[in-house]
């Protein structure tokens, strides 16, 4: 029996074997703000499907560029819908579902020692040290720019800001370290246990701080599209939405 025949037979046999469990894993690109509910739901889904889910976290724009460059991964969850609109023409984003809503708030130190009101113009007060998100790296910075442009004060706030931060986590860490008196951030993060004892979220007029849909997108180059769709359906289900509500988000029925 020839070596060539043996190799051909081995390749044929391997092609008939079931797909290995490790090939049924999922890689999710998840914006920093949504990591906690997505992590909790991922652990539940892993147990039920006997798979492993890896979560790559960071700023929404940075994550998209990473997925685009690597052509690896299955799902993409940015912090606001503009990222889908912006990148859809490139053909990497497929089907999606709304899995909740983000909403911005004015964050202050616990107890609000500067006695700020829920008004974005408070960021211009001379006695208030301000940090904001970087519009080039993450959703919180992009939404900050959109909001403050709408009220006509973005250039003034940028000029006054002590620093620009890449994402919601970095903003909260800086606020907790006392590097600023006020900032704009995604409301849900104020309710995270490690933030709740250090910061407060002051509600803003919803006409200014509009709820932003969280779109869980399939990536067109996903190697596991059926499993990816199943995870999307799970997150969008009532069970998944109860987890999002627990972590301070508006659920996918909050805006009609």
C-alpha positions as CSV (number, residue, x, y, z in Angstrom):
1,X,0.0,0.0,0.0
2,X,1.5,3.3,-1.0
3,X,2.3,6.2,1.3
4,X,0.2,8.5,-1.1
5,X,-2.8,6.2,-0.7
6,X,-2.5,6.2,3.1
7,X,-2.3,9.9,3.3
8,X,-5.3,10.3,1.0
9,X,-7.3,7.8,3.2
10,X,-6.3,9.7,6.4
11,X,-7.4,13.0,5.0
12,X,-10.7,11.5,3.9
13,X,-11.2,10.1,7.4
14,X,-10.4,13.4,9.1
15,X,-12.9,15.2,6.9
16,X,-15.6,12.9,8.1
17,X,-15.0,13.4,11.8
18,X,-17.2,15.7,13.8
19,X,-16.1,19.3,14.2
20,X,-14.0,19.6,17.3
21,X,-15.4,21.4,20.3
22,X,-12.7,24.0,20.2
23,X,-13.7,24.9,16.7
24,X,-17.2,25.8,18.0
25,X,-15.9,28.6,20.2
26,X,-17.1,32.3,19.9
27,X,-15.0,35.5,20.0
28,X,-17.0,38.6,20.9
29,X,-15.7,42.1,20.5
30,X,-17.4,44.0,23.3
31,X,-17.3,47.7,24.3
32,X,-16.0,48.2,27.8
33,X,-19.4,49.4,29.2
34,X,-21.2,46.2,28.3
35,X,-18.6,43.7,29.4
36,X,-20.3,42.8,32.7
37,X,-23.7,41.6,31.3
38,X,-22.0,40.0,28.3
39,X,-19.6,38.1,30.5
40,X,-22.4,36.9,32.8
41,X,-24.5,35.8,29.8
42,X,-21.5,34.2,28.1
43,X,-20.8,32.0,31.1
44,X,-24.5,30.8,31.1
45,X,-24.3,30.1,27.3
46,X,-21.0,28.2,27.6
47,X,-22.6,25.8,30.1
48,X,-25.6,25.2,28.0
49,X,-23.8,24.8,24.7
50,X,-20.6,23.2,26.0
51,X,-18.4,25.8,24.3
52,X,-16.0,28.5,25.2
53,X,-16.5,32.2,24.6
54,X,-13.6,34.7,24.5
55,X,-14.4,38.4,25.1
56,X,-12.2,41.1,23.6
57,X,-12.9,44.4,25.4
58,X,-12.0,48.0,24.6
59,X,-13.2,51.1,22.9
60,X,-15.8,50.5,20.2
61,X,-13.8,52.0,17.3
62,X,-10.5,50.3,18.4
63,X,-12.4,46.9,18.6
64,X,-13.8,47.3,15.1
65,X,-10.4,48.1,13.6
66,X,-8.9,45.0,15.4
67,X,-11.6,42.8,14.0
68,X,-11.2,44.3,10.6
69,X,-7.4,43.7,10.6
70,X,-7.5,40.2,12.0
71,X,-10.6,38.8,10.2
72,X,-11.1,36.7,13.3
73,X,-14.1,36.6,15.6
74,X,-17.9,36.2,15.5
75,X,-19.8,39.1,17.1
76,X,-19.3,42.9,17.7
77,X,-21.1,44.9,20.3
78,X,-20.2,48.7,20.2
79,X,-21.6,51.2,22.7
80,X,-23.8,53.1,20.3
81,X,-25.4,52.5,16.8
82,X,-23.3,55.0,14.9
83,X,-20.5,52.4,14.6
84,X,-22.8,50.1,12.6
85,X,-23.9,53.0,10.4
86,X,-20.3,54.2,9.9
87,X,-18.8,50.8,9.0
88,X,-21.7,48.9,7.3
89,X,-20.5,49.8,3.8
90,X,-17.3,47.9,4.4
91,X,-19.3,44.7,4.5
92,X,-18.0,43.2,7.7
93,X,-21.2,43.6,9.8
94,X,-24.1,41.3,9.2
95,X,-27.4,40.7,10.9
96,X,-28.0,42.2,14.4
97,X,-30.4,42.6,17.2
98,X,-31.0,45.4,19.7
99,X,-29.9,44.0,23.1
100,X,-30.5,47.1,25.3
101,X,-29.8,50.8,25.5
102,X,-27.0,53.0,26.7
103,X,-27.7,56.5,28.0
104,X,-25.3,59.2,29.1
105,X,-25.3,61.0,32.4
106,X,-23.2,63.7,34.2
107,X,-20.9,61.9,36.6
108,X,-19.6,63.5,39.8
109,X,-17.8,62.5,43.0
110,X,-19.9,60.6,45.5
111,X,-22.0,63.2,47.5
112,X,-21.7,65.7,44.7
113,X,-19.3,68.0,46.7
114,X,-19.4,70.7,44.0
115,X,-23.2,70.7,44.0
116,X,-23.5,70.3,40.3
117,X,-26.9,70.1,38.5
118,X,-27.9,67.7,35.8
119,X,-26.9,70.1,33.1
120,X,-24.0,69.7,30.6
121,X,-23.2,73.4,30.9
122,X,-21.9,72.7,34.4
123,X,-18.8,71.3,32.7
124,X,-17.9,74.9,31.9
125,X,-17.8,76.1,35.5
126,X,-14.4,77.5,36.3
127,X,-14.3,75.7,39.7
128,X,-14.9,72.3,38.1
129,X,-12.1,70.1,36.8
130,X,-13.3,68.1,33.8
131,X,-12.3,64.9,31.9
132,X,-14.1,63.5,28.9
133,X,-13.9,60.6,26.6
134,X,-11.8,60.6,23.4
135,X,-14.1,60.7,20.4
136,X,-11.6,58.8,18.3
137,X,-11.4,55.6,20.4
138,X,-14.6,54.7,22.1
139,X,-18.4,55.2,22.1
140,X,-18.5,57.3,25.3
141,X,-16.2,59.9,23.6
142,X,-18.2,59.8,20.4
143,X,-21.5,60.3,22.2
144,X,-20.0,63.1,24.3
145,X,-19.0,64.9,21.2
146,X,-22.4,64.4,19.6
147,X,-24.2,65.7,22.8
148,X,-22.0,68.7,23.4
149,X,-22.0,69.6,19.7
150,X,-25.8,69.7,19.9
151,X,-25.7,72.2,22.7
152,X,-22.8,74.1,21.1
153,X,-20.1,73.7,23.8
154,X,-17.9,70.8,22.6
155,X,-14.9,72.9,21.6
156,X,-15.0,74.8,24.9
157,X,-15.2,71.6,27.0
158,X,-12.4,70.0,25.1
159,X,-10.2,73.1,25.6
160,X,-11.0,73.0,29.3
161,X,-10.7,69.3,29.9
162,X,-7.7,68.1,32.0
163,X,-7.5,64.9,29.8
164,X,-9.3,62.8,27.2
165,X,-9.9,59.1,28.2
166,X,-10.2,56.1,25.8
167,X,-13.3,54.5,27.3
168,X,-15.8,54.4,30.2
169,X,-13.6,52.4,32.5
170,X,-10.7,54.8,32.2
171,X,-13.1,57.7,32.9
172,X,-14.4,56.1,36.1
173,X,-10.9,55.2,37.3
174,X,-9.8,58.8,36.8
175,X,-12.9,60.2,38.6
176,X,-12.3,57.7,41.5
177,X,-8.7,58.8,41.8
178,X,-9.8,62.4,42.2
179,X,-8.4,63.6,38.9
180,X,-11.6,65.4,38.1
181,X,-14.8,66.7,39.6
182,X,-17.1,65.9,36.7
183,X,-17.4,64.0,33.5
184,X,-19.9,62.5,31.0
185,X,-20.2,58.7,31.0
186,X,-22.6,55.9,30.3
187,X,-25.1,55.9,33.1
188,X,-25.0,52.1,33.7
189,X,-21.4,52.2,34.9
190,X,-22.3,54.3,37.9
191,X,-24.2,51.2,39.3
192,X,-21.3,48.8,39.0
193,X,-20.4,47.7,42.5
194,X,-16.8,49.0,42.3
195,X,-18.0,52.4,41.1
196,X,-21.2,52.9,43.1
197,X,-19.4,53.9,46.4
198,X,-17.2,56.5,44.6
199,X,-19.3,58.2,41.9
200,X,-22.8,59.4,41.3
201,X,-24.7,59.8,38.0
202,X,-26.8,62.9,37.6
203,X,-29.6,62.4,35.0
204,X,-29.6,64.7,32.0
205,X,-32.5,65.9,29.9
206,X,-33.3,62.9,27.6
207,X,-33.7,65.3,24.7
208,X,-29.9,65.8,25.1
209,X,-28.9,62.4,26.5
210,X,-30.9,60.2,24.1
211,X,-30.9,56.5,24.7
212,X,-28.5,54.8,22.3
213,X,-29.4,51.3,21.0
214,X,-26.9,48.5,21.7
215,X,-26.6,46.5,18.5
216,X,-25.1,43.0,18.8
217,X,-23.7,42.4,15.2
218,X,-22.6,39.3,13.5
219,X,-19.3,39.5,11.7
220,X,-19.4,38.4,8.1
221,X,-16.2,36.3,8.4
222,X,-17.5,34.4,11.5
223,X,-16.6,30.7,11.3
224,X,-19.6,29.9,13.6
225,X,-22.5,32.0,12.3
226,X,-25.3,29.6,13.5
227,X,-23.9,29.6,17.0
228,X,-23.4,33.3,16.8
229,X,-27.0,33.9,15.9
230,X,-28.1,31.6,18.8
231,X,-26.1,33.7,21.2
232,X,-27.6,36.9,19.8
233,X,-31.1,35.5,20.3
234,X,-30.2,34.5,23.9
235,X,-29.0,38.0,24.8
236,X,-32.1,39.6,23.2
237,X,-34.4,37.2,25.1
238,X,-36.2,38.1,28.3
239,X,-33.6,36.1,30.2
240,X,-30.8,38.0,28.6
241,X,-32.5,41.4,29.1
242,X,-33.0,40.7,32.8
243,X,-29.2,40.5,33.1
244,X,-28.8,43.8,31.2
245,X,-31.4,45.5,33.6
246,X,-29.5,44.1,36.6
247,X,-26.4,45.9,35.4
248,X,-28.1,49.2,35.1
249,X,-29.0,49.2,31.3
250,X,-32.3,50.0,29.7
251,X,-33.7,46.8,28.1
252,X,-34.5,46.4,24.4
253,X,-38.2,47.2,25.1
254,X,-37.4,50.6,26.8
255,X,-37.6,52.6,23.6
256,X,-40.4,52.3,21.0
